[in-house]
């Protein structure tokens, strides 16, 4: 089976709780040149879960129409992002005993090990969305390419992402409705990492935290591979909500105050710093204590990062049972990269540093178009980057898997 | 809690303890009534609200006897468990039927107590709100904000007793004979005439110089009035000021003015003041307020729902759930480590927010 050739046109759609963004790019010499971009307010998604399919479908159709009109090109397939708790990840492994006659690993041994890993059925009712390659181990030593090396036991590992079958059909069906195929799903956190983390970051170890409106997705790279990924159903909307409850103000006012006066760190100097809602001190203007705003937001922000930290540790313990796993600068030398809309909250990096003890920075996607160089666009830009770098797939899929996938996508 | 409170109450107040669990009804000064002897055999309800409800219904005759001829019933209950959540609405309903004005203080479980108790408590507040004339919800989470993080547990409970105890003491003394500015229970009744309307309650104590203003300010900052979603301004207020012999009328009226500036009370403000030598140089201010719920277009009856009594006006009653969860009200709860994370972090962590300017 030959690797899929890279198409010359790539369209990606990032469906978030707050907004849906789509990017169409032309691939020239393995690099994307932006043809058109569209973003619209998402309807029908609450806390990362689809609540109104009809509204969401309409929204997706609108962004696809936008990018088609904007570029004058027809889109026939798209890459979709996958985020939130609906996409559940776990590690699967397969191994073979290397035949004893010469003790060298052959390409067939690798293929057999991969097949044995992928034979593991996902829990009933769930469909496998994607496999991401993790380190290959030869006699418990990580190796990058085992073919030709001597050893006894070859083990391959994958990070497998599954999704409830109905949920996946719904997403595929949404796009199929306008005669467009889903070429592949890409994990949103992986996309965010592709846009903001360098190869050197991934080589050493880096944790990317993508905090969107409804969910916070994270992914951990260690020695160039994806070690694990997860999602917390808390996001920027929770920051807004807390502020609206605490100050008894509308969602819009809370959102506005969050952006203008919010911070992920609460400082004593904030208290008794009086701020005005509109600033004109006119009729209907209200004054608030800035300390209240930063107190409410910092508590929620830091708690969410703490949930992420616990989730990372929980998953690491599941992968390395019995080992005392510590999240520190030795394991993750490149520290934390923050992406997503909530990364723009003031002092976000400082708060993450405080909670995790790791160095942290806000990740800005590396892209030719300046208007997309903001942390909130790391997802959609990264989808494009991931689509290019992941195709042809680094791992050849065993026979039948692709056919199976196509079968599902044709629904 | 009621057992602890009964010791501090004036003699005019009759205290009755109701429970399904026979062990929590000590023989002593207070009148006791064990609910659901047949249903629970004196063992408690094990968290089943349905059992609590059946227990209270089975004791209807006893409850009616208890409330006969009583003008004002203050019901103190802890929601979340089986007895409180199930029996309280029934008890309140019976008391209201006998002609008493019913004011309920209901404590909500801590967020750490989990999903089930919180749901049960949320359901119960809606039911209870429809049965009583006034309902004051006390969030245990908020009470925790009042004590320092390293305070012993007993202190947190003492704080809870203090808020509710002060309220009941204030109300009871207000109606006792001998007040400077007296009111009768009927005044309270007119204030709380509409079941299901949001009730405001605040309590504050001040001491020493400027005690009245200190007490008024403490009442304005009272956590019970600052619960998320609690009513900010009300149409009618009932203000009770009690102080030692040194309290001057100017002081008392200043305190009332401060309270009115904070809570409203434009339609009517009922005043009550009293000298209590035992208070010394301390002054207590209790505030009770109600506003008429905004009339709202009748909701479309849900399919299959039983037709309610058509004479009963339909009001939107903001549930505790939507008050605490804000914009996420009505969406399914999201649990991490046994906490509903849609509830603001500062409430769950019991952090006291800086005062508003």
HADDOCK unambig.tbl for C-alpha pairs under 7 A between the chains (distance, minus, plus):
assign (segid A and resid 238 and name CA) (segid B and resid 342 and name CA) 6.84 0.50 0.50
assign (segid A and resid 241 and name CA) (segid B and resid 326 and name CA) 6.26 0.50 0.50
assign (segid A and resid 241 and name CA) (segid B and resid 327 and name CA) 5.89 0.50 0.50
assign (segid A and resid 242 and name CA) (segid B and resid 344 and name CA) 4.80 0.50 0.50
assign (segid A and resid 245 and name CA) (segid B and resid 228 and name CA) 5.82 0.50 0.50
assign (segid A and resid 245 and name CA) (segid B and resid 326 and name CA) 5.70 0.50 0.50
assign (segid A and resid 246 and name CA) (segid B and resid 228 and name CA) 6.45 0.50 0.50
assign (segid A and resid 271 and name CA) (segid B and resid 354 and name CA) 6.71 0.50 0.50
assign (segid A and resid 274 and name CA) (segid B and resid 357 and name CA) 6.77 0.50 0.50
assign (segid A and resid 287 and name CA) (segid B and resid 357 and name CA) 6.96 0.50 0.50
assign (segid A and resid 288 and name CA) (segid B and resid 356 and name CA) 6.02 0.50 0.50
assign (segid A and resid 288 and name CA) (segid B and resid 357 and name CA) 6.09 0.50 0.50
assign (segid A and resid 289 and name CA) (segid B and resid 356 and name CA) 5.45 0.50 0.50
assign (segid A and resid 289 and name CA) (segid B and resid 357 and name CA) 5.78 0.50 0.50
assign (segid A and resid 291 and name CA) (segid B and resid 354 and name CA) 6.29 0.50 0.50
assign (segid A and resid 292 and name CA) (segid B and resid 353 and name CA) 5.73 0.50 0.50
assign (segid A and resid 292 and name CA) (segid B and resid 354 and name CA) 5.45 0.50 0.50
assign (segid A and resid 295 and name CA) (segid B and resid 353 and name CA) 6.98 0.50 0.50
assign (segid A and resid 296 and name CA) (segid B and resid 346 and name CA) 5.98 0.50 0.50
assign (segid A and resid 299 and name CA) (segid B and resid 345 and name CA) 6.09 0.50 0.50
assign (segid A and resid 299 and name CA) (segid B and resid 346 and name CA) 6.24 0.50 0.50
assign (segid A and resid 300 and name CA) (segid B and resid 345 and name CA) 5.14 0.50 0.50
